[in-house]
Amino acid sequence: MGVACASVQPKPTTDTACTDAKALCWNFEEGTLPSGWTAGRDEFSGQLLVDDSRARSGRYALHAKGLVGGKEGTQGGPKKTLRFELPAHFGPVMWGRAYVYTTPARPASHAGLFNARYPRPGSADRAFDTLDWYEVATFREKYMAIWHPPEPPGFPEWVQVSDTPLVLDRWTCLEWLFDGANGDHPEAAEPRVWLDGVELSWPERFIFSDPPTTAPLVREKATDFTVIEAGVFLYQGLSVPTDWWLDDLAVGTQRIGCEPGQQSR
């Protein structure tokens, strides 16, 4: 069946995609930057473009090409991202999905892939650097998820590192749940992430701050997510030129899922 995507023509696939009326999907089949997306971060070497070098389905995908720069273990690394302003009143809960392909090596550095941001409680400020945010990333060659306060500095942050190595040289389906409402709980929920339908576990959880802090961290609750950022953003150096592709990116208020047989486990 076809994929109902925002501002693009559907491509033939069995993907479950956008059944949620509020969902937004991007399959990059325009062959260029999709409508509504704007350039975000651009640091060190490499490119972020829509091209036909590799696609999960259809012809095109978002390609972070040849990222390299900085020194591993030292702050500062290549960052190539796009940003999209969400419709008003999106809500405080976001499900997301993207297919990701990485080659040739697993970065040891913190490599973000996607984040979603929302205003702090009681604040009318919508500037990007004033927003709390959730992130899906990799770190020390494994998958990671984080809740952050506004960036800069972006910490103290709540970090969850999985025991699952980043998959190389094949397409994988990453899903996430950012629950900024979290029912009657006093804080926003921890981020949750699934890889090919299997929820990741987080044997390593900690608060990161520079300098270290003993102050308690409070994950502030959300009213509405307002902006998303996709691409690749490394916070430390990357010595091996590395490529990432992202395809069939989608966000919504209900679970979007992977292809049939890859969803809930």
C-alpha positions as CSV (number, residue, x, y, z in Angstrom):
1,M,0.0,0.0,0.0
2,G,1.1,3.6,-0.4
3,V,2.7,5.7,2.3
4,A,0.8,8.9,3.2
5,C,3.6,11.4,3.7
6,A,3.6,15.1,4.3
7,S,4.0,17.2,1.2
8,V,5.4,14.3,-0.9
9,Q,4.1,11.7,-3.3
10,P,3.7,8.3,-1.7
11,K,6.1,5.6,-2.8
12,P,5.2,1.9,-3.2
13,T,6.0,0.0,0.0
14,T,4.3,-2.1,2.6
15,D,5.3,0.3,5.3
16,T,2.6,1.0,8.0
17,A,3.5,4.7,8.1
18,C,1.0,7.4,8.8
19,T,-2.3,6.1,10.1
20,D,-2.5,8.7,12.8
21,A,-4.2,11.8,11.5
22,K,-1.7,14.0,13.2
23,A,1.3,12.1,11.9
24,L,3.9,13.7,9.6
25,C,6.1,11.6,7.2
26,W,9.0,12.3,4.9
27,N,10.2,9.8,2.3
28,F,12.5,12.3,0.5
29,E,11.2,11.3,-2.9
30,E,11.2,14.9,-4.1
31,G,14.9,14.4,-4.5
32,T,15.6,17.6,-2.6
33,L,15.1,19.2,0.8
34,P,11.4,18.5,1.8
35,S,9.1,21.5,2.2
36,G,9.2,23.0,5.6
37,W,12.7,21.8,6.5
38,T,15.4,24.4,7.0
39,A,19.2,24.1,7.5
40,G,20.3,23.5,11.1
41,R,23.8,22.9,12.3
42,D,26.8,22.8,9.9
43,E,30.2,22.2,11.5
44,F,33.4,20.5,10.2
45,S,33.6,18.4,7.0
46,G,30.9,16.5,5.2
47,Q,27.5,17.2,3.6
48,L,23.8,16.7,4.4
49,L,21.8,16.2,1.3
50,V,19.0,14.3,-0.3
51,D,20.4,12.0,-2.9
52,D,20.0,8.6,-4.6
53,S,23.1,6.9,-3.4
54,R,21.2,4.6,-1.1
55,A,17.5,4.4,-0.2
56,R,15.5,2.0,1.9
57,S,12.6,2.2,-0.5
58,G,11.9,4.4,-3.5
59,R,14.9,6.3,-5.0
60,Y,16.0,8.9,-2.5
61,A,17.0,9.3,1.2
62,L,18.6,11.9,3.5
63,H,22.4,11.4,3.4
64,A,24.9,12.6,5.9
65,K,27.9,12.1,3.6
66,G,31.6,11.8,4.6
67,L,31.3,13.4,8.1
68,V,34.7,13.8,9.7
69,G,36.5,16.2,12.0
70,G,37.7,17.1,15.4
71,K,39.4,14.6,17.8
72,E,37.7,11.7,19.5
73,G,37.5,12.3,23.2
74,T,37.6,16.1,22.8
75,Q,34.5,18.3,22.5
76,G,33.6,19.5,19.0
77,G,32.7,17.3,16.1
78,P,30.9,17.3,12.7
79,K,27.2,18.4,12.8
80,K,24.9,18.4,9.8
81,T,21.2,18.8,10.6
82,L,17.8,20.0,9.3
83,R,15.0,21.5,11.4
84,F,11.2,21.4,11.1
85,E,8.7,23.6,12.9
86,L,5.8,21.4,14.1
87,P,2.2,22.4,13.7
88,A,0.7,24.3,16.6
89,H,-0.7,22.2,19.4
90,F,1.1,19.0,18.4
91,G,0.9,17.9,22.0
92,P,3.2,16.6,24.7
93,V,3.7,13.0,23.4
94,M,5.7,12.1,20.4
95,W,6.1,8.8,18.7
96,G,8.7,8.7,16.0
97,R,10.3,6.3,13.4
98,A,13.2,6.4,11.0
99,Y,15.1,3.9,9.0
100,V,18.8,4.3,9.5
101,Y,21.9,2.9,7.6
102,T,25.4,3.5,8.9
103,T,28.8,2.7,7.4
104,P,31.8,1.9,7.7
105,A,32.4,2.1,11.5
106,R,30.7,2.7,14.8
107,P,31.6,6.1,16.2
108,A,32.8,6.1,19.8
109,S,31.7,9.8,20.1
110,H,28.2,10.9,21.0
111,A,26.4,11.0,17.6
112,G,22.8,12.3,17.7
113,L,20.3,11.3,15.0
114,F,17.0,12.9,16.0
115,N,15.7,15.2,18.6
116,A,12.4,16.9,19.5
117,R,12.1,20.1,21.6
118,Y,9.4,21.9,23.7
119,P,9.2,25.1,25.8
120,R,9.9,24.9,29.5
121,P,6.8,24.9,31.8
122,G,5.3,28.4,32.0
123,S,7.5,29.8,29.3
124,A,6.3,31.5,26.1
125,D,9.8,31.5,24.6
126,R,10.0,29.4,21.4
127,A,13.7,30.1,20.5
128,F,15.6,26.9,19.7
129,D,18.2,27.5,22.5
130,T,15.5,27.9,25.2
131,L,13.8,24.5,24.7
132,D,13.9,21.3,26.7
133,W,14.5,18.2,24.5
134,Y,14.7,14.5,24.0
135,E,17.3,12.8,21.8
136,V,18.0,9.5,20.0
137,A,21.7,8.9,19.4
138,T,24.6,6.5,19.7
139,F,27.6,6.7,22.1
140,R,30.6,4.4,22.6
141,E,29.3,2.4,19.6
142,K,25.9,1.7,21.2
143,Y,22.5,3.2,21.1
144,M,21.7,5.9,23.5
145,A,18.7,8.2,24.5
146,I,18.8,11.4,26.5
147,W,16.6,14.0,28.1
148,H,18.2,17.5,28.0
149,P,17.5,21.0,29.4
150,P,18.0,23.9,27.0
151,E,21.2,23.9,24.9
152,P,23.6,25.6,25.5
153,P,24.7,24.0,27.7
154,G,22.2,21.1,27.3
155,F,23.1,19.6,30.7
156,P,22.7,18.4,33.4
157,E,21.2,15.7,31.2
158,W,19.6,12.3,31.9
159,V,21.5,9.7,29.8
160,Q,20.6,6.1,29.0
161,V,23.1,3.9,27.2
162,S,22.0,0.5,25.8
163,D,24.0,-2.7,25.6
164,T,23.1,-3.0,21.9
165,P,25.8,-2.1,19.4
166,L,25.0,0.2,16.6
167,V,24.0,-1.9,13.5
168,L,26.3,-1.3,10.5
169,D,25.8,-1.9,6.8
170,R,22.1,-2.6,6.7
171,W,18.9,-0.7,7.2
172,T,17.4,-0.7,10.7
173,C,14.1,0.6,12.0
174,L,14.5,2.9,15.0
175,E,11.3,4.0,16.9
176,W,11.1,6.2,19.9
177,L,8.6,7.5,22.4
178,F,9.0,10.9,24.0
179,D,6.3,11.2,26.7
180,G,6.6,14.7,28.0
181,A,3.2,14.5,29.7
182,N,3.7,11.2,31.6
183,G,0.3,11.1,33.3
184,D,0.2,12.1,36.9
185,H,3.9,11.7,37.4
186,P,5.8,14.9,38.5
187,E,8.4,14.6,35.7
188,A,8.4,13.9,31.9
189,A,9.0,10.2,31.2
190,E,12.4,8.7,30.3
191,P,12.8,8.3,26.6
192,R,12.1,4.8,25.1
193,V,13.6,3.4,21.9
194,W,13.0,0.3,19.8
195,L,15.3,-1.3,17.3
196,D,13.5,-3.4,14.6
197,G,10.6,-3.7,16.9
198,V,12.5,-4.8,20.1
199,E,12.6,-2.3,22.9
200,L,16.1,-1.4,24.0
201,S,17.2,-1.8,27.6
202,W,19.4,0.7,29.4
203,P,21.9,-1.0,31.8
204,E,23.8,2.3,32.1
205,R,21.9,5.3,33.3
206,F,23.5,8.5,34.7
207,I,23.3,12.3,35.0
208,F,26.0,14.0,32.9
209,S,27.1,17.6,33.6
210,D,30.3,19.5,32.9
211,P,31.4,20.4,35.6
212,P,29.8,17.5,37.5
213,T,26.9,18.4,39.8
214,T,25.2,16.8,42.8
215,A,22.0,18.8,42.2
216,P,18.9,16.6,41.4
217,L,17.8,16.6,37.8
218,V,14.2,17.3,37.0
219,R,12.9,16.3,33.6
220,E,10.5,19.2,33.0
221,K,7.1,18.3,31.6
222,A,5.8,19.3,28.2
223,T,2.7,21.0,26.9
224,D,3.5,20.9,23.1
225,F,6.5,19.7,21.1
226,T,7.4,22.6,18.7
227,V,10.4,21.6,16.6
228,I,12.3,18.6,15.5
229,E,15.9,18.2,14.3
230,A,17.2,15.3,12.1
231,G,20.6,14.5,10.6
232,V,23.8,13.7,12.4
233,F,25.4,15.8,15.1
234,L,28.6,14.6,16.9
235,Y,29.6,16.3,20.2
236,Q,33.1,14.9,20.1
237,G,35.5,14.3,17.2
238,L,35.1,11.7,14.4
239,S,38.4,10.4,12.8
240,V,36.9,7.9,10.4
241,P,34.9,9.5,7.5
242,T,31.4,8.0,8.1
243,D,28.1,8.0,6.2
244,W,24.6,7.8,7.5
245,W,21.3,7.6,5.6
246,L,17.9,8.3,7.0
247,D,14.7,7.4,5.2
248,D,10.9,7.2,5.8
249,L,11.1,9.5,8.8
250,A,7.8,10.0,10.6
251,V,6.5,11.5,13.8
252,G,3.0,11.4,15.4
253,T,1.0,11.1,18.5
254,Q,0.5,7.4,18.2
255,R,2.9,4.6,17.4
256,I,3.7,4.5,13.7
257,G,5.6,1.2,13.6
258,C,8.0,-0.5,11.2
259,E,7.1,-2.9,8.4
260,P,4.7,-5.7,9.3
261,G,6.5,-8.3,11.4
262,Q,8.9,-5.7,12.9
263,Q,6.5,-3.8,15.2
264,S,5.7,-4.7,18.8
265,R,7.8,-7.2,20.8
